Amino acid sequence: MKENYPSVLDRIKSTTIDTLILIVCMYFFSDILNSYQNVPNWVRATLFASLLLYEPICTAFGTTLGNHKMNIRVRKVSNENERITIFQALIRYFFKLLLGWFSFITVFVNPKSRTLHDIICGSIMVKVEE
């Protein structure tokens, strides 16, 4: 398996796919919740948490659907063959949301195309050829 670093376009495509999946899930969850009266708050909270934790959990234990489709993976910068931990994935996602598109500014000057959120949590994105 040969590894290199994904382009910004590959990352944007991956993020777009994942965003569309989340939007479809939000619509689906909303439709289900509107079909029932008096839905318990814990059910609403669980569905919300599942949407919020989609990226960190998928990143730590495998790959998001967008990353899978684009053949890119998030790995540890210290060992590009190892997945990041759930803690790293949560930190990465927090800073990805906090910094937004600004996080991508370092992609153009970093030799390994790392974003700010990747630098903060010690991760790197690699392109895999399968």
ChimeraX attribute file (.defattr): number of C-alpha atoms within 10 A of each C-alpha:
attribute: neighborCount
match mode: 1-to-1
recipient: residues
	/A:1	6
	/A:2	8
	/A:3	14
	/A:4	14
	/A:5	17
	/A:6	20
	/A:7	16
	/A:8	14
	/A:9	9
	/A:10	18
	/A:11	17
	/A:12	13
	/A:13	16
	/A:14	20
	/A:15	18
	/A:16	13
	/A:17	18
	/A:18	18
	/A:19	13
	/A:20	12
	/A:21	15
	/A:22	17
	/A:23	13
	/A:24	12
	/A:25	15
	/A:26	15
	/A:27	12
	/A:28	12
	/A:29	16
	/A:30	13
	/A:31	11
	/A:32	11
	/A:33	16
	/A:34	11
	/A:35	9
	/A:36	8
	/A:37	7
	/A:38	7
	/A:39	12
	/A:40	9
	/A:41	9
	/A:42	9
	/A:43	11
	/A:44	14
	/A:45	11
	/A:46	11
	/A:47	17
	/A:48	13
	/A:49	11
	/A:50	14
	/A:51	16
	/A:52	13
	/A:53	15
	/A:54	13
	/A:55	21
	/A:56	23
	/A:57	18
	/A:58	15
	/A:59	25
	/A:60	20
	/A:61	13
	/A:62	15
	/A:63	19
	/A:64	23
	/A:65	17
	/A:66	23
	/A:67	23
	/A:68	13
	/A:69	13
	/A:70	20
	/A:71	17
	/A:72	24
	/A:73	23
	/A:74	23
	/A:75	22
	/A:76	19
	/A:77	20
	/A:78	10
	/A:79	11
	/A:80	17
	/A:81	13
	/A:82	13
	/A:83	21
	/A:84	25
	/A:85	18
	/A:86	15
	/A:87	13
	/A:88	20
	/A:89	26
	/A:90	19
	/A:91	17
	/A:92	24
	/A:93	20
	/A:94	14
	/A:95	16
	/A:96	19
	/A:97	11
	/A:98	12
	/A:99	13
	/A:100	12
	/A:101	11
	/A:102	12
	/A:103	18
	/A:104	18
	/A:105	13
	/A:106	17
	/A:107	16
	/A:108	13
	/A:109	10
	/A:110	12
	/A:111	9
	/A:112	16
	/A:113	21
	/A:114	25
	/A:115	23
	/A:116	23
	/A:117	25
	/A:118	27
	/A:119	15
	/A:120	14
	/A:121	20
	/A:122	18
	/A:123	26
	/A:124	24
	/A:125	24
	/A:126	24
	/A:127	19
	/A:128	16
	/A:129	11
	/A:130	6
